[in-house]
């Protein structure tokens, strides 16, 4: 009888222990299942994937949160429709330049104003960390909706080995630049590789020459668009004339340039058939598959126009930003990711991988793992006055832009259909006529 009682008692204890163990396991499993998976969609057409993977891995390790990355080179085109439906939206979206203010006005974006007051380092908030000129662009109707993503240095990418072997100097002025073009052609080398399908890349140079003429303050005044007179700036004509004089001289270009795509233009440069390439700080990432081992890549800022008001100005290609959709599932985790990715260590990690800056106040040095090309980029970024072609005026970002009559007049100028002076005159008249129209 005693044995039977003991057996029953032991069985009871065993069953209770098993039940408790199962309950504990179920709770652990339930907790595991409840852990958020932060979904981040990003445009990888320019800076690739490595930077976001590295930052996500560091964030996951520190915060014990899984991150799902969704790369999409067409994300900009899809974002508006995705935000409008609010279905299956990611928690964070990294986008290139778009009309985000329209999304904010419709309630598609989560208000990040509280995040701007978050500590980002020792006695420093996120708001204080962002460069002042960019910060002004991040708000709409008194609230912050975006976090800056990319900054950029634009210029002529050049073959350092070729320049060194031929004793070619980096030109400081346009006069020097025309001398350089002659020296390059005398060696039987094509001066500049660019793509007809990406003729808009010339806007990097055009905006810089324009800004050199008008100065930083003059460009800020233009972007405010207080009246149609902003479109009459002389710098616009000078910049387009430089484009015409260089690009329309076919001896400066790769053959059949209008029918060449960007990839083929890059290959012409990286095979040393051309000495320079239009581009910016992203080229080391974007063209990684075309860069031969040992190729010495450099970047020079665009040479200064005659009588430049501000010769040392870098017109950033910035415009990329991160947003949290208003219908995102894991907003708190998303906010922490954006805060974490804006700390010094993550800013440096981003720049180490991409060779590009972000529009925050931080320092990079050779000891931070920058490539030689990255050091060139940061030297230009640090010594120049950086201009962000960003405006809060809806007349600019929603209606007119820089060249409202044809979006971009470069192909018409290249083909001889229109002169730089007429482009500027026509755009001014168009803006003046339509200033008050809906």
JOQUI-V97425 format. One record per helix or strand of 2 or more residues. SS is the DSSP state (helix for helix, strand for strand). FROM is the first residue (numbers start at 1). LEN is the number of residues. If there is no record, write none. Layout:
# JOQUI-V97425
ss=SS from=FROM len=LEN
ss=SS from=FROM len=LEN
This chain:
# JOQUI-V97425
ss=helix from=2 len=33
ss=strand from=37 len=6
ss=helix from=50 len=14
ss=strand from=66 len=6
ss=helix from=75 len=11
ss=strand from=92 len=4
ss=helix from=100 len=6
ss=helix from=113 len=4
ss=strand from=119 len=3
ss=strand from=124 len=2
ss=helix from=126 len=4
ss=helix from=132 len=7
ss=strand from=139 len=2
ss=strand from=143 len=2
ss=strand from=147 len=2
ss=strand from=154 len=6
ss=helix from=160 len=6
ss=helix from=174 len=13
ss=strand from=190 len=4
ss=helix from=196 len=29
ss=helix from=228 len=5
ss=helix from=234 len=14
ss=helix from=250 len=3
ss=helix from=257 len=3
ss=helix from=262 len=9
ss=strand from=274 len=7
ss=helix from=283 len=4
ss=helix from=288 len=3
ss=strand from=297 len=4
ss=strand from=313 len=4
ss=strand from=321 len=3
ss=helix from=331 len=10
ss=helix from=344 len=11
ss=helix from=366 len=3
ss=helix from=372 len=12
ss=strand from=385 len=4
ss=helix from=394 len=7
ss=helix from=410 len=5
ss=helix from=420 len=15
